[in-house]
Amino acid sequence: MTTADTADKFAALGAPSFVWRAGQARRLRMILDALGPRVHGHGLENGCGVGMYLAHLRAHSRGVVVGLEYDFAWARRAAAHGPVVNAAGEALPFPARAFDFVLSHEVLEHVHDDRAAVREMVRVLKPGGRLVLFVPNRGYPFETHGIYWRGRYHFGNIPLVNYLPRRWRDRLAPHVRVYSRGDLTRLFAGLPVRFVRRTVIFGAYDNIIARWPRPGRALRALLHALERTPLRVLGLSHFWVVEKTA
């Protein structure tokens, strides 16, 4: 696969976590806290990439934790950590009420039909089961998935793209969605769920810390402190915990 092919693949599907660092560890703690005793039941990671979170969830669970991944090559790598299904999130190959929890980590923005994907995740949850969801926040000042400009993909954190009117923003970044709180609420409209937690979080900025350790750690501490203020609306990702009610 050429460099251009790899860039296009990451643009279309997102780049999974290939290494485990402070940012992933922090999110795992949030996931485990949100799930509570449900983590010991049966679980699904919907969009498991190469299996980084999947391996850690299995280490904490006494139940069966299954991965689902759309990309076949990534699914094969993730299968080193246990059972993985190669399928699309809009048509989960599992019966209703099969799982005590579902994790969807920065995946929903890449699927063909996000409403169908949400409906499917709720369908396979048991009553009382929980969906832990991370998706990009439209309020974040940078588009982290790059943009297309004059037919070419430009990788990187592009400032202010998400603040443009939706039709302009989506022309620059047609490969990935970004969500406001209202956008997410509408995806769950009419489904048998209640919202346990709905907030916005900042990233861990591990790349910055690797290059400039002391300033990077200071920046991370500041931004994580902002999560406890109204300025969290500028955070990187929505973090929602959604429980099935019936």
Secondary structure, 3 states (H helix, E strand, C coil): CCHHHHHHHHHHHCCCCCCCCHHHHHHHHHHHHHHHHHHHCCEEEECCCCCHHHHHHHHHCCCCEEEEECCHHHHHHHHHHCCEEECCCCCCCCCCCCEEEEEEECCHHHCCCHHHHHHHHHHHEEEEEEEEEEEEECCCCEECCCEEECCEEECCCEECHHHCCHHHHHHHCCCCCCECHHHHHHHCCCCCEEEEEEEEECCCCHHHHHHCHHHHHHHHHHHHHHCCCHHHHHCCEEEEEEEECC
